[in-house]
Amino acid sequence: MSLSKSKLNKENILLLVISLFVLFFPELALAGQDSLSSTMDTKMVETIKQSGKIIALCSFVVGLVASIVKMNAMAFVSSVGVSLTALYGPAIITGLFSATI
């Protein structure tokens, strides 16, 4: 499998280098973090966690109603997936980012 010149240009190489740099040195993204950004981060995470419960409940109800109306279980199954993501997603993301610190 050979790479064509259109795929191997300067922009793609630069994007790859930046991505690898950020992947291997994540602590550089948090350089200079002060109490203001820490407070804003905590407030934003708490807001997302609280709204996740509302999104999960609404998605579950909408999926259940759509499944009954369309007589198709896919709407209900996808609403369960959205509900689980909205409910547990913020905790997983917070855990991933706090593990790198």
ABEGO torsion letter per residue (X at the ends): XBBBAAABBAAAAAAAAAAAAAAABAAAAABGBBAAAAAAAAAAAAAAAAAAAAAAAAAAAAAAAAAAAAGBAAAAAAAAAAAAAAAAAAAAAAAAAAAAX
